[in-house]
Amino acid sequence: MTKSIECRKPKTHRGKRMLAKREPKIVELAKQSLMLRGATASTTSLQFVKDLHAIKRMQSTYFGQRHPLNPFEDIKPIEELTQKYDHSLFAFCSHNKKRPNNVVLGRMFDHQLLDMIEFGVEQFKSLTEIRNSKATNLGLIFSGDVWHQNEEYSKCKSLLIDFFRGEAVEQVRLAGFEHALSFTAIDGKIFLRSYKILMTKSGTKTPHIELEEIGPSADLVIRRTKLASADLFKRACRTPSAAKPKKVKNMSKDVFGSKLGRIHMPRQDYRKLQVKRGRALRTEKSPKKASKLSKK
């Protein structure tokens, strides 16, 4: 068995900053991906991993040297690499006669494997084969009922969202959506298509949307899976209490997102209201006051 990386006390300010950066945070930063090349990677699987690295260039690290690894037989070397470089996602490409054009996508939790899925790449078109393939600000689209009906596809959707999502933002401009990745699950395959979003004038406030296909494009087939148990997945998805929004008393939101407030007031005496009253509502005078007025 391989030994885990020892964490020694830092002796320099640079080491202290590095360990402080790797400490768990209430609001985590964008997840980093580690792209690995296997010892027998084919041109198709290698180019597919390179295209993933190009899409996630700001949150990805690519290792071009050959790694004689097999994630489904021994995951320890990959766990050590992800812990060493502080990455929580990985992609591994390989090729053999039994499983040609093979790509494995996986994610880590607490420097240990959470889950991973093996894909077969078919009908692949690279970024270099399609013109005007440069785009930023990625958006994800999932089509098909299988994503909600099958547990395996549901975990696959969760993995793909984790793999391609960027930094969390509160507000997004409409013009900021320039690139869309579409995943369509049908007939036992996942059709990956990439589109560039073009916005043209339509004469109204809402622009006219056109889609232009760019790379990468591939048909993915799920081969082997290694999914997390229900307890481990629940522990990985747990939100710390400090990150949960604090509930404000007597405040709520409707279906349209409008903020509503409830005001508590003491019971009011309507007889003391300074309003103009009609004769029917006036109080009758006492008999003593009425006799005095008649004598005058």
Secondary structure as the mmCIF struct_conf table of DSSP 4:
data_model
#
loop_
_struct_conf.conf_type_id
_struct_conf.id
_struct_conf.beg_label_comp_id
_struct_conf.beg_label_asym_id
_struct_conf.beg_label_seq_id
_struct_conf.end_label_comp_id
_struct_conf.end_label_asym_id
_struct_conf.end_label_seq_id
HELX_LH_PP_P HELX_LH_PP_P1 THR A 2 GLU A 6
HELX_LH_PP_P HELX_LH_PP_P2 ARG A 8 PRO A 10
BEND BEND1 THR A 12 THR A 12
HELX_RH_AL_P HELX_RH_AL_P1 HIS A 13 ARG A 22
BEND BEND2 GLU A 23 GLU A 23
BEND BEND3 ILE A 26 VAL A 27
HELX_LH_PP_P HELX_LH_PP_P3 ALA A 30 GLN A 32
STRN STRN1 SER A 33 GLY A 38
TURN_TY1_P TURN_TY1_P1 ALA A 39 THR A 40
HELX_RH_AL_P HELX_RH_AL_P2 THR A 43 ILE A 55
TURN_TY1_P TURN_TY1_P2 LYS A 56 LYS A 56
HELX_RH_3T_P HELX_RH_3T_P1 ARG A 57 GLN A 59
STRN STRN2 SER A 60 HIS A 67
TURN_TY1_P TURN_TY1_P3 PRO A 71 GLU A 73
HELX_RH_AL_P HELX_RH_AL_P3 LYS A 76 LYS A 84
TURN_TY1_P TURN_TY1_P4 TYR A 85 ASP A 86
BEND BEND4 SER A 88 SER A 88
STRN STRN3 LEU A 89 SER A 94
BEND BEND5 LYS A 97 ARG A 99
BEND BEND6 ASN A 101 ASN A 101
STRN STRN4 ASN A 102 PHE A 109
TURN_TY1_P TURN_TY1_P5 ASP A 110 HIS A 111
STRN STRN5 GLN A 112 LYS A 125
HELX_RH_3T_P HELX_RH_3T_P2 LEU A 127 GLU A 129
BEND BEND7 ILE A 130 ASN A 132
BEND BEND8 ASN A 137 ASN A 137
STRN STRN6 LEU A 138 SER A 143
BEND BEND9 GLY A 144 GLY A 144
TURN_TY1_P TURN_TY1_P6 ASP A 145 ASP A 145
HELX_RH_AL_P HELX_RH_AL_P4 VAL A 146 GLN A 149
HELX_RH_AL_P HELX_RH_AL_P5 GLU A 151 PHE A 164
BEND BEND10 GLU A 170 GLU A 170
HELX_RH_3T_P HELX_RH_3T_P3 LEU A 174 GLY A 176
STRN STRN7 HIS A 179 ILE A 186
TURN_TY1_P TURN_TY1_P7 ASP A 187 GLY A 188
STRN STRN8 LYS A 189 THR A 200
BEND BEND11 GLY A 203 THR A 206
HELX_LH_PP_P HELX_LH_PP_P4 PRO A 207 PRO A 207
STRN STRN9 HIS A 208 LYS A 226
HELX_LH_PP_P HELX_LH_PP_P5 LEU A 227 SER A 229
HELX_RH_AL_P HELX_RH_AL_P6 ALA A 230 ALA A 236
TURN_TY1_P TURN_TY1_P8 CYS A 237 CYS A 237
HELX_LH_PP_P HELX_LH_PP_P6 ARG A 238 PRO A 240
HELX_RH_3T_P HELX_RH_3T_P4 SER A 241 ALA A 243
BEND BEND12 LYS A 244 LYS A 244
HELX_LH_PP_P HELX_LH_PP_P7 PRO A 245 VAL A 248
TURN_TY1_P TURN_TY1_P9 LYS A 249 ASN A 250
STRN STRN10 MET A 251 LYS A 253
TURN_TY1_P TURN_TY1_P10 VAL A 255 PHE A 256
STRN STRN11 LYS A 259 GLY A 261
HELX_LH_PP_P HELX_LH_PP_P8 PRO A 266 GLN A 268
HELX_RH_3T_P HELX_RH_3T_P5 TYR A 270 LYS A 272
HELX_LH_PP_P HELX_LH_PP_P9 LYS A 276 GLY A 278
HELX_RH_3T_P HELX_RH_3T_P6 ARG A 279 LEU A 281
BEND BEND13 ARG A 282 ARG A 282
HELX_LH_PP_P HELX_LH_PP_P10 THR A 283 SER A 286
HELX_RH_AL_P HELX_RH_AL_P7 PRO A 287 LYS A 295
#
